[in-house]
Amino acid sequence: MPDNEADDALLTPAEVAQLFRVSPKTVTRWARSGKLSAKRTLGGHRRFKEAEVREFLSRVERGSASDT
């Protein structure tokens, strides 16, 4: 089950921003536009599924995602 735990890992906007080398505000805009789905914490902060973020990153690196 360790693989399942990695799939469930949640990233902050700052962590996602580091992966893409963009600002956390850009990550927030992506969430608002639907490019990335985000969960909200009880405090209202966004968290992103690591598996989904890595898939989006691979699409961006291949050049198939538009307007990153």
mmCIF file of the N, C-alpha and C atoms, coordinates in Angstrom:
data_MODEL
# 
_entry.id   MODEL 
# 
loop_
_atom_site.group_PDB 
_atom_site.id 
_atom_site.type_symbol 
_atom_site.label_atom_id 
_atom_site.label_alt_id 
_atom_site.label_comp_id 
_atom_site.label_asym_id 
_atom_site.label_entity_id 
_atom_site.label_seq_id 
_atom_site.pdbx_PDB_ins_code 
_atom_site.Cartn_x 
_atom_site.Cartn_y 
_atom_site.Cartn_z 
_atom_site.occupancy 
_atom_site.B_iso_or_equiv 
_atom_site.pdbx_formal_charge 
_atom_site.auth_seq_id 
_atom_site.auth_comp_id 
_atom_site.auth_asym_id 
_atom_site.auth_atom_id 
_atom_site.pdbx_PDB_model_num 
ATOM 1   N N  . MET A 1 1  ? 0.775   -1.208 0.000   1.00 0.00 ? 1  MET A N  1 
ATOM 2   C CA . MET A 1 1  ? 0.000   0.000  0.000   1.00 0.00 ? 1  MET A CA 1 
ATOM 3   C C  . MET A 1 1  ? 0.825   1.286  0.000   1.00 0.00 ? 1  MET A C  1 
ATOM 4   N N  . PRO A 1 2  ? 2.131   1.252  0.017   1.00 0.00 ? 2  PRO A N  1 
ATOM 5   C CA . PRO A 1 2  ? 2.892   2.496  -0.021  1.00 0.00 ? 2  PRO A CA 1 
ATOM 6   C C  . PRO A 1 2  ? 2.613   3.313  -1.278  1.00 0.00 ? 2  PRO A C  1 
ATOM 7   N N  . ASP A 1 3  ? 2.363   2.663  -2.408  1.00 0.00 ? 3  ASP A N  1 
ATOM 8   C CA . ASP A 1 3  ? 2.060   3.402  -3.634  1.00 0.00 ? 3  ASP A CA 1 
ATOM 9   C C  . ASP A 1 3  ? 0.768   4.187  -3.486  1.00 0.00 ? 3  ASP A C  1 
ATOM 10  N N  . ASN A 1 4  ? -0.194  3.607  -2.791  1.00 0.00 ? 4  ASN A N  1 
ATOM 11  C CA . ASN A 1 4  ? -1.468  4.278  -2.581  1.00 0.00 ? 4  ASN A CA 1 
ATOM 12  C C  . ASN A 1 4  ? -1.292  5.535  -1.741  1.00 0.00 ? 4  ASN A C  1 
ATOM 13  N N  . GLU A 1 5  ? -0.391  5.491  -0.754  1.00 0.00 ? 5  GLU A N  1 
ATOM 14  C CA . GLU A 1 5  ? -0.130  6.656  0.071   1.00 0.00 ? 5  GLU A CA 1 
ATOM 15  C C  . GLU A 1 5  ? 0.458   7.780  -0.763  1.00 0.00 ? 5  GLU A C  1 
ATOM 16  N N  . ALA A 1 6  ? 1.344   7.453  -1.709  1.00 0.00 ? 6  ALA A N  1 
ATOM 17  C CA . ALA A 1 6  ? 1.951   8.470  -2.560  1.00 0.00 ? 6  ALA A CA 1 
ATOM 18  C C  . ALA A 1 6  ? 0.891   9.116  -3.452  1.00 0.00 ? 6  ALA A C  1 
ATOM 19  N N  . ASP A 1 7  ? -0.071  8.328  -3.917  1.00 0.00 ? 7  ASP A N  1 
ATOM 20  C CA . ASP A 1 7  ? -1.142  8.866  -4.749  1.00 0.00 ? 7  ASP A CA 1 
ATOM 21  C C  . ASP A 1 7  ? -2.024  9.835  -3.961  1.00 0.00 ? 7  ASP A C  1 
ATOM 22  N N  . ASP A 1 8  ? -2.123  9.611  -2.652  1.00 0.00 ? 8  ASP A N  1 
ATOM 23  C CA . ASP A 1 8  ? -2.973  10.439 -1.821  1.00 0.00 ? 8  ASP A CA 1 
ATOM 24  C C  . ASP A 1 8  ? -2.251  11.670 -1.282  1.00 0.00 ? 8  ASP A C  1 
ATOM 25  N N  . ALA A 1 9  ? -0.958  11.810 -1.553  1.00 0.00 ? 9  ALA A N  1 
ATOM 26  C CA . ALA A 1 9  ? -0.201  12.949 -1.033  1.00 0.00 ? 9  ALA A CA 1 
ATOM 27  C C  . ALA A 1 9  ? -0.760  14.249 -1.591  1.00 0.00 ? 9  ALA A C  1 
ATOM 28  N N  . LEU A 1 10 ? -0.846  15.248 -0.726  1.00 0.00 ? 10 LEU A N  1 
ATOM 29  C CA . LEU A 1 10 ? -1.370  16.550 -1.128  1.00 0.00 ? 10 LEU A CA 1 
ATOM 30  C C  . LEU A 1 10 ? -0.244  17.579 -1.088  1.00 0.00 ? 10 LEU A C  1 
ATOM 31  N N  . LEU A 1 11 ? -0.240  18.458 -2.075  1.00 0.00 ? 11 LEU A N  1 
ATOM 32  C CA . LEU A 1 11 ? 0.775   19.491 -2.188  1.00 0.00 ? 11 LEU A CA 1 
ATOM 33  C C  . LEU A 1 11 ? 0.158   20.865 -1.989  1.00 0.00 ? 11 LEU A C  1 
ATOM 34  N N  . THR A 1 12 ? 0.926   21.770 -1.423  1.00 0.00 ? 12 THR A N  1 
ATOM 35  C CA . THR A 1 12 ? 0.489   23.154 -1.281  1.00 0.00 ? 12 THR A CA 1 
ATOM 36  C C  . THR A 1 12 ? 0.712   23.878 -2.601  1.00 0.00 ? 12 THR A C  1 
ATOM 37  N N  . PRO A 1 13 ? 0.075   25.026 -2.785  1.00 0.00 ? 13 PRO A N  1 
ATOM 38  C CA . PRO A 1 13 ? 0.339   25.806 -4.002  1.00 0.00 ? 13 PRO A CA 1 
ATOM 39  C C  . PRO A 1 13 ? 1.822   26.154 -4.161  1.00 0.00 ? 13 PRO A C  1 
ATOM 40  N N  . ALA A 1 14 ? 2.515   26.423 -3.069  1.00 0.00 ? 14 ALA A N  1 
ATOM 41  C CA . ALA A 1 14 ? 3.946   26.741 -3.149  1.00 0.00 ? 14 ALA A CA 1 
ATOM 42  C C  . ALA A 1 14 ? 4.754   25.546 -3.648  1.00 0.00 ? 14 ALA A C  1 
ATOM 43  N N  . GLU A 1 15 ? 4.404   24.347 -3.212  1.00 0.00 ? 15 GLU A N  1 
ATOM 44  C CA . GLU A 1 15 ? 5.113   23.144 -3.661  1.00 0.00 ? 15 GLU A CA 1 
ATOM 45  C C  . GLU A 1 15 ? 4.858   22.886 -5.146  1.00 0.00 ? 15 GLU A C  1 
ATOM 46  N N  . VAL A 1 16 ? 3.632   23.079 -5.586  1.00 0.00 ? 16 VAL A N  1 
ATOM 47  C CA . VAL A 1 16 ? 3.307   22.916 -7.005  1.00 0.00 ? 16 VAL A CA 1 
ATOM 48  C C  . VAL A 1 16 ? 4.048   23.971 -7.816  1.00 0.00 ? 16 VAL A C  1 
ATOM 49  N N  . ALA A 1 17 ? 4.080   25.194 -7.313  1.00 0.00 ? 17 ALA A N  1 
ATOM 50  C CA . ALA A 1 17 ? 4.764   26.280 -8.004  1.00 0.00 ? 17 ALA A CA 1 
ATOM 51  C C  . ALA A 1 17 ? 6.243   25.970 -8.192  1.00 0.00 ? 17 ALA A C  1 
ATOM 52  N N  . GLN A 1 18 ? 6.874   25.358 -7.213  1.00 0.00 ? 18 GLN A N  1 
ATOM 53  C CA . GLN A 1 18 ? 8.286   24.989 -7.334  1.00 0.00 ? 18 GLN A CA 1 
ATOM 54  C C  . GLN A 1 18 ? 8.494   23.977 -8.449  1.00 0.00 ? 18 GLN A C  1 
ATOM 55  N N  . LEU A 1 19 ? 7.588   23.018 -8.564  1.00 0.00 ? 19 LEU A N  1 
ATOM 56  C CA . LEU A 1 19 ? 7.712   21.997 -9.615  1.00 0.00 ? 19 LEU A CA 1 
ATOM 57  C C  . LEU A 1 19 ? 7.646   22.609 -11.007 1.00 0.00 ? 19 LEU A C  1 
ATOM 58  N N  . PHE A 1 20 ? 6.781   23.610 -11.169 1.00 0.00 ? 20 PHE A N  1 
ATOM 59  C CA . PHE A 1 20 ? 6.563   24.231 -12.476 1.00 0.00 ? 20 PHE A CA 1 
ATOM 60  C C  . PHE A 1 20 ? 7.421   25.470 -12.698 1.00 0.00 ? 20 PHE A C  1 
ATOM 61  N N  . ARG A 1 21 ? 8.091   25.906 -11.635 1.00 0.00 ? 21 ARG A N  1 
ATOM 62  C CA . ARG A 1 21 ? 8.892   27.136 -11.677 1.00 0.00 ? 21 ARG A CA 1 
ATOM 63  C C  . ARG A 1 21 ? 8.029   28.345 -12.049 1.00 0.00 ? 21 ARG A C  1 
ATOM 64  N N  . VAL A 1 22 ? 6.910   28.446 -11.358 1.00 0.00 ? 22 VAL A N  1 
ATOM 65  C CA . VAL A 1 22 ? 5.993   29.577 -11.508 1.00 0.00 ? 22 VAL A CA 1 
ATOM 66  C C  . VAL A 1 22 ? 5.655   30.087 -10.100 1.00 0.00 ? 22 VAL A C  1 
ATOM 67  N N  . SER A 1 23 ? 4.896   31.160 -10.023 1.00 0.00 ? 23 SER A N  1 
ATOM 68  C CA . SER A 1 23 ? 4.506   31.680 -8.715  1.00 0.00 ? 23 SER A CA 1 
ATOM 69  C C  . SER A 1 23 ? 3.288   30.909 -8.182  1.00 0.00 ? 23 SER A C  1 
ATOM 70  N N  . PRO A 1 24 ? 3.112   30.894 -6.864  1.00 0.00 ? 24 PRO A N  1 
ATOM 71  C CA . PRO A 1 24 ? 1.913   30.256 -6.294  1.00 0.00 ? 24 PRO A CA 1 
ATOM 72  C C  . PRO A 1 24 ? 0.616   30.882 -6.805  1.00 0.00 ? 24 PRO A C  1 
ATOM 73  N N  . LYS A 1 25 ? 0.641   32.166 -7.139  1.00 0.00 ? 25 LYS A N  1 
ATOM 74  C CA . LYS A 1 25 ? -0.549  32.818 -7.700  1.00 0.00 ? 25 LYS A CA 1 
ATOM 75  C C  . LYS A 1 25 ? -0.943  32.181 -9.032  1.00 0.00 ? 25 LYS A C  1 
ATOM 76  N N  . THR A 1 26 ? 0.048   31.796 -9.830  1.00 0.00 ? 26 THR A N  1 
ATOM 77  C CA . THR A 1 26 ? -0.233  31.121 -11.106 1.00 0.00 ? 26 THR A CA 1 
ATOM 78  C C  . THR A 1 26 ? -0.923  29.793 -10.850 1.00 0.00 ? 26 THR A C  1 
ATOM 79  N N  . VAL A 1 27 ? -0.465  29.059 -9.854  1.00 0.00 ? 27 VAL A N  1 
ATOM 80  C CA . VAL A 1 27 ? -1.081  27.775 -9.502  1.00 0.00 ? 27 VAL A CA 1 
ATOM 81  C C  . VAL A 1 27 ? -2.532  28.004 -9.082  1.00 0.00 ? 27 VAL A C  1 
ATOM 82  N N  . THR A 1 28 ? -2.780  29.053 -8.334  1.00 0.00 ? 28 THR A N  1 
ATOM 83  C CA . THR A 1 28 ? -4.148  29.388 -7.932  1.00 0.00 ? 28 THR A CA 1 
ATOM 84  C C  . THR A 1 28 ? -5.010  29.689 -9.150  1.00 0.00 ? 28 THR A C  1 
ATOM 85  N N  . ARG A 1 29 ? -4.462  30.416 -10.119 1.00 0.00 ? 29 ARG A N  1 
ATOM 86  C CA . ARG A 1 29 ? -5.218  30.709 -11.350 1.00 0.00 ? 29 ARG A CA 1 
ATOM 87  C C  . ARG A 1 29 ? -5.525  29.423 -12.106 1.00 0.00 ? 29 ARG A C  1 
ATOM 88  N N  . TRP A 1 30 ? -4.566  28.508 -12.154 1.00 0.00 ? 30 TRP A N  1 
ATOM 89  C CA . TRP A 1 30 ? -4.815  27.222 -12.817 1.00 0.00 ? 30 TRP A CA 1 
ATOM 90  C C  . TRP A 1 30 ? -5.958  26.485 -12.133 1.00 0.00 ? 30 TRP A C  1 
ATOM 91  N N  . ALA A 1 31 ? -6.005  26.538 -10.819 1.00 0.00 ? 31 ALA A N  1 
ATOM 92  C CA . ALA A 1 31 ? -7.083  25.865 -10.078 1.00 0.00 ? 31 ALA A CA 1 
ATOM 93  C C  . ALA A 1 31 ? -8.429  26.515 -10.393 1.00 0.00 ? 31 ALA A C  1 
ATOM 94  N N  . ARG A 1 32 ? -8.447  27.835 -10.413 1.00 0.00 ? 32 ARG A N  1 
ATOM 95  C CA . ARG A 1 32 ? -9.700  28.544 -10.719 1.00 0.00 ? 32 ARG A CA 1 
ATOM 96  C C  . ARG A 1 32 ? -10.186 28.260 -12.131 1.00 0.00 ? 32 ARG A C  1 
ATOM 97  N N  . SER A 1 33 ? -9.247  28.092 -13.076 1.00 0.00 ? 33 SER A N  1 
ATOM 98  C CA . SER A 1 33 ? -9.639  27.864 -14.470 1.00 0.00 ? 33 SER A CA 1 
ATOM 99  C C  . SER A 1 33 ? -9.923  26.390 -14.760 1.00 0.00 ? 33 SER A C  1 
ATOM 100 N N  . GLY A 1 34 ? -9.645  25.506 -13.805 1.00 0.00 ? 34 GLY A N  1 
ATOM 101 C CA . GLY A 1 34 ? -9.946  24.093 -13.994 1.00 0.00 ? 34 GLY A CA 1 
ATOM 102 C C  . GLY A 1 34 ? -8.808  23.264 -14.554 1.00 0.00 ? 34 GLY A C  1 
ATOM 103 N N  . LYS A 1 35 ? -7.637  23.854 -14.750 1.00 0.00 ? 35 LYS A N  1 
ATOM 104 C CA . LYS A 1 35 ? -6.497  23.080 -15.250 1.00 0.00 ? 35 LYS A CA 1 
ATOM 105 C C  . LYS A 1 35 ? -6.013  22.083 -14.209 1.00 0.00 ? 35 LYS A C  1 
ATOM 106 N N  . LEU A 1 36 ? -6.127  22.435 -12.951 1.00 0.00 ? 36 LEU A N  1 
ATOM 107 C CA . LEU A 1 36 ? -5.803  21.554 -11.833 1.00 0.00 ? 36 LEU A CA 1 
ATOM 108 C C  . LEU A 1 36 ? -6.981  21.565 -10.875 1.00 0.00 ? 36 LEU A C  1 
ATOM 109 N N  . SER A 1 37 ? -7.315  20.409 -10.338 1.00 0.00 ? 37 SER A N  1 
ATOM 110 C CA . SER A 1 37 ? -8.373  20.389 -9.339  1.00 0.00 ? 37 SER A CA 1 
ATOM 111 C C  . SER A 1 37 ? -7.731  20.497 -7.956  1.00 0.00 ? 37 SER A C  1 
ATOM 112 N N  . ALA A 1 38 ? -8.397  21.200 -7.082  1.00 0.00 ? 38 ALA A N  1 
ATOM 113 C CA . ALA A 1 38 ? -7.880  21.420 -5.742  1.00 0.00 ? 38 ALA A CA 1 
ATOM 114 C C  . ALA A 1 38 ? -8.914  21.028 -4.705  1.00 0.00 ? 38 ALA A C  1 
ATOM 115 N N  . LYS A 1 39 ? -8.416  20.526 -3.596  1.00 0.00 ? 39 LYS A N  1 
ATOM 116 C CA . LYS A 1 39 ? -9.260  20.292 -2.435  1.00 0.00 ? 39 LYS A CA 1 
ATOM 117 C C  . LYS A 1 39 ? -9.043  21.463 -1.502  1.00 0.00 ? 39 LYS A C  1 
ATOM 118 N N  . ARG A 1 40 ? -10.020 21.760 -0.697  1.00 0.00 ? 40 ARG A N  1 
ATOM 119 C CA . ARG A 1 40 ? -9.906  22.838 0.286   1.00 0.00 ? 40 ARG A CA 1 
ATOM 120 C C  . ARG A 1 40 ? -9.761  22.242 1.682   1.00 0.00 ? 40 ARG A C  1 
ATOM 121 N N  . THR A 1 41 ? -8.866  22.807 2.462   1.00 0.00 ? 41 THR A N  1 
ATOM 122 C CA . THR A 1 41 ? -8.722  22.408 3.860   1.00 0.00 ? 41 THR A CA 1 
ATOM 123 C C  . THR A 1 41 ? -9.850  23.065 4.654   1.00 0.00 ? 41 THR A C  1 
ATOM 124 N N  . LEU A 1 42 ? -9.963  22.706 5.903   1.00 0.00 ? 42 LEU A N  1 
ATOM 125 C CA . LEU A 1 42 ? -10.984 23.334 6.750   1.00 0.00 ? 42 LEU A CA 1 
ATOM 126 C C  . LEU A 1 42 ? -10.751 24.836 6.856   1.00 0.00 ? 42 LEU A C  1 
ATOM 127 N N  . GLY A 1 43 ? -9.500  25.257 6.748   1.00 0.00 ? 43 GLY A N  1 
ATOM 128 C CA . GLY A 1 43 ? -9.186  26.671 6.808   1.00 0.00 ? 43 GLY A CA 1 
ATOM 129 C C  . GLY A 1 43 ? -9.340  27.390 5.481   1.00 0.00 ? 43 GLY A C  1 
ATOM 130 N N  . GLY A 1 44 ? -9.729  26.660 4.428   1.00 0.00 ? 44 GLY A N  1 
ATOM 131 C CA . GLY A 1 44 ? -9.970  27.256 3.123   1.00 0.00 ? 44 GLY A CA 1 
ATOM 132 C C  . GLY A 1 44 ? -8.768  27.290 2.195   1.00 0.00 ? 44 GLY A C  1 
ATOM 133 N N  . HIS A 1 45 ? -7.680  26.634 2.596   1.00 0.00 ? 45 HIS A N  1 
ATOM 134 C CA . HIS A 1 45 ? -6.485  26.615 1.758   1.00 0.00 ? 45 HIS A CA 1 
ATOM 135 C C  . HIS A 1 45 ? -6.571  25.506 0.720   1.00 0.00 ? 45 HIS A C  1 
ATOM 136 N N  . ARG A 1 46 ? -5.990  25.754 -0.458  1.00 0.00 ? 46 ARG A N  1 
ATOM 137 C CA . ARG A 1 46 ? -6.012  24.758 -1.524  1.00 0.00 ? 46 ARG A CA 1 
ATOM 138 C C  . ARG A 1 46 ? -4.902  23.725 -1.323  1.00 0.00 ? 46 ARG A C  1 
ATOM 139 N N  . ARG A 1 47 ? -5.227  22.492 -1.664  1.00 0.00 ? 47 ARG A N  1 
ATOM 140 C CA . ARG A 1 47 ? -4.250  21.407 -1.690  1.00 0.00 ? 47 ARG A CA 1 
ATOM 141 C C  . ARG A 1 47 ? -4.480  20.631 -2.978  1.00 0.00 ? 47 ARG A C  1 
ATOM 142 N N  . PHE A 1 48 ? -3.391  20.161 -3.570  1.00 0.00 ? 48 PHE A N  1 
ATOM 143 C CA . PHE A 1 48 ? -3.446  19.501 -4.869  1.00 0.00 ? 48 PHE A CA 1 
ATOM 144 C C  . PHE A 1 48 ? -2.931  18.075 -4.754  1.00 0.00 ? 48 PHE A C  1 
ATOM 145 N N  . LYS A 1 49 ? -3.609  17.134 -5.421  1.00 0.00 ? 49 LYS A N  1 
ATOM 146 C CA . LYS A 1 49 ? -3.163  15.742 -5.421  1.00 0.00 ? 49 LYS A CA 1 
ATOM 147 C C  . LYS A 1 49 ? -1.851  15.638 -6.200  1.00 0.00 ? 49 LYS A C  1 
ATOM 148 N N  . GLU A 1 50 ? -0.860  15.037 -5.567  1.00 0.00 ? 50 GLU A N  1 
ATOM 149 C CA . GLU A 1 50 ? 0.461   14.949 -6.180  1.00 0.00 ? 50 GLU A CA 1 
ATOM 150 C C  . GLU A 1 50 ? 0.424   14.188 -7.503  1.00 0.00 ? 50 GLU A C  1 
ATOM 151 N N  . ALA A 1 51 ? -0.332  13.107 -7.565  1.00 0.00 ? 51 ALA A N  1 
ATOM 152 C CA . ALA A 1 51 ? -0.399  12.312 -8.796  1.00 0.00 ? 51 ALA A CA 1 
ATOM 153 C C  . ALA A 1 51 ? -0.963  13.146 -9.954  1.00 0.00 ? 51 ALA A C  1 
ATOM 154 N N  . GLU A 1 52 ? -1.991  13.927 -9.687  1.00 0.00 ? 52 GLU A N  1 
ATOM 155 C CA . GLU A 1 52 ? -2.589  14.762 -10.733 1.00 0.00 ? 52 GLU A CA 1 
ATOM 156 C C  . GLU A 1 52 ? -1.622  15.862 -11.165 1.00 0.00 ? 52 GLU A C  1 
ATOM 157 N N  . VAL A 1 53 ? -0.920  16.440 -10.199 1.00 0.00 ? 53 VAL A N  1 
ATOM 158 C CA . VAL A 1 53 ? 0.048   17.495 -10.512 1.00 0.00 ? 53 VAL A CA 1 
ATOM 159 C C  . VAL A 1 53 ? 1.161   16.942 -11.389 1.00 0.00 ? 53 VAL A C  1 
ATOM 160 N N  . ARG A 1 54 ? 1.661   15.767 -11.050 1.00 0.00 ? 54 ARG A N  1 
ATOM 161 C CA . ARG A 1 54 ? 2.752   15.164 -11.839 1.00 0.00 ? 54 ARG A CA 1 
ATOM 162 C C  . ARG A 1 54 ? 2.284   14.817 -13.250 1.00 0.00 ? 54 ARG A C  1 
ATOM 163 N N  . GLU A 1 55 ? 1.027   14.389 -13.394 1.00 0.00 ? 55 GLU A N  1 
ATOM 164 C CA . GLU A 1 55 ? 0.491   14.120 -14.731 1.00 0.00 ? 55 GLU A CA 1 
ATOM 165 C C  . GLU A 1 55 ? 0.400   15.410 -15.541 1.00 0.00 ? 55 GLU A C  1 
ATOM 166 N N  . PHE A 1 56 ? -0.079  16.474 -14.909 1.00 0.00 ? 56 PHE A N  1 
ATOM 167 C CA . PHE A 1 56 ? -0.171  17.772 -15.582 1.00 0.00 ? 56 PHE A CA 1 
ATOM 168 C C  . PHE A 1 56 ? 1.217   18.265 -15.965 1.00 0.00 ? 56 PHE A C  1 
ATOM 169 N N  . LEU A 1 57 ? 2.186   18.073 -15.094 1.00 0.00 ? 57 LEU A N  1 
ATOM 170 C CA . LEU A 1 57 ? 3.560   18.472 -15.380 1.00 0.00 ? 57 LEU A CA 1 
ATOM 171 C C  . LEU A 1 57 ? 4.108   17.720 -16.586 1.00 0.00 ? 57 LEU A C  1 
ATOM 172 N N  . SER A 1 58 ? 3.838   16.436 -16.673 1.00 0.00 ? 58 SER A N  1 
ATOM 173 C CA . SER A 1 58 ? 4.329   15.665 -17.829 1.00 0.00 ? 58 SER A CA 1 
ATOM 174 C C  . SER A 1 58 ? 3.654   16.116 -19.121 1.00 0.00 ? 58 SER A C  1 
ATOM 175 N N  . ARG A 1 59 ? 2.356   16.487 -19.052 1.00 0.00 ? 59 ARG A N  1 
ATOM 176 C CA . ARG A 1 59 ? 1.675   17.004 -20.243 1.00 0.00 ? 59 ARG A CA 1 
ATOM 177 C C  . ARG A 1 59 ? 2.288   18.333 -20.671 1.00 0.00 ? 59 ARG A C  1 
ATOM 178 N N  . VAL A 1 60 ? 2.587   19.188 -19.710 1.00 0.00 ? 60 VAL A N  1 
ATOM 179 C CA . VAL A 1 60 ? 3.191   20.488 -20.007 1.00 0.00 ? 60 VAL A CA 1 
ATOM 180 C C  . VAL A 1 60 ? 4.577   20.288 -20.636 1.00 0.00 ? 60 VAL A C  1 
ATOM 181 N N  . GLU A 1 61 ? 5.337   19.369 -20.072 1.00 0.00 ? 61 GLU A N  1 
ATOM 182 C CA . GLU A 1 61 ? 6.680   19.108 -20.604 1.00 0.00 ? 61 GLU A CA 1 
ATOM 183 C C  . GLU A 1 61 ? 6.629   18.560 -22.025 1.00 0.00 ? 61 GLU A C  1 
ATOM 184 N N  . ARG A 1 62 ? 5.574   17.805 -22.342 1.00 0.00 ? 62 ARG A N  1 
ATOM 185 C CA . ARG A 1 62 ? 5.411   17.279 -23.704 1.00 0.00 ? 62 ARG A CA 1 
ATOM 186 C C  . ARG A 1 62 ? 4.854   18.341 -24.644 1.00 0.00 ? 62 ARG A C  1 
ATOM 187 N N  . GLY A 1 63 ? 4.339   19.427 -24.075 1.00 0.00 ? 63 GLY A N  1 
ATOM 188 C CA . GLY A 1 63 ? 3.831   20.516 -24.890 1.00 0.00 ? 63 GLY A CA 1 
ATOM 189 C C  . GLY A 1 63 ? 2.376   20.372 -25.292 1.00 0.00 ? 63 GLY A C  1 
ATOM 190 N N  . SER A 1 64 ? 1.630   19.458 -24.646 1.00 0.00 ? 64 SER A N  1 
ATOM 191 C CA . SER A 1 64 ? 0.239   19.255 -25.044 1.00 0.00 ? 64 SER A CA 1 
ATOM 192 C C  . SER A 1 64 ? -0.735  20.079 -24.218 1.00 0.00 ? 64 SER A C  1 
ATOM 193 N N  . ALA A 1 65 ? -0.281  20.745 -23.171 1.00 0.00 ? 65 ALA A N  1 
ATOM 194 C CA . ALA A 1 65 ? -1.170  21.609 -22.381 1.00 0.00 ? 65 ALA A CA 1 
ATOM 195 C C  . ALA A 1 65 ? -1.041  23.022 -22.915 1.00 0.00 ? 65 ALA A C  1 
ATOM 196 N N  . SER A 1 66 ? -2.165  23.722 -22.997 1.00 0.00 ? 66 SER A N  1 
ATOM 197 C CA . SER A 1 66 ? -2.125  25.076 -23.552 1.00 0.00 ? 66 SER A CA 1 
ATOM 198 C C  . SER A 1 66 ? -2.219  26.109 -22.445 1.00 0.00 ? 66 SER A C  1 
ATOM 199 N N  . ASP A 1 67 ? -1.632  27.254 -22.689 1.00 0.00 ? 67 ASP A N  1 
ATOM 200 C CA . ASP A 1 67 ? -1.717  28.422 -21.807 1.00 0.00 ? 67 ASP A CA 1 
ATOM 201 C C  . ASP A 1 67 ? -1.271  28.146 -20.367 1.00 0.00 ? 67 ASP A C  1 
ATOM 202 N N  . THR A 1 68 ? -0.123  27.561 -20.206 1.00 0.00 ? 68 THR A N  1 
ATOM 203 C CA . THR A 1 68 ? 0.383   27.368 -18.850 1.00 0.00 ? 68 THR A CA 1 
ATOM 204 C C  . THR A 1 68 ? 0.948   28.636 -18.415 1.00 0.00 ? 68 THR A C  1 
# 
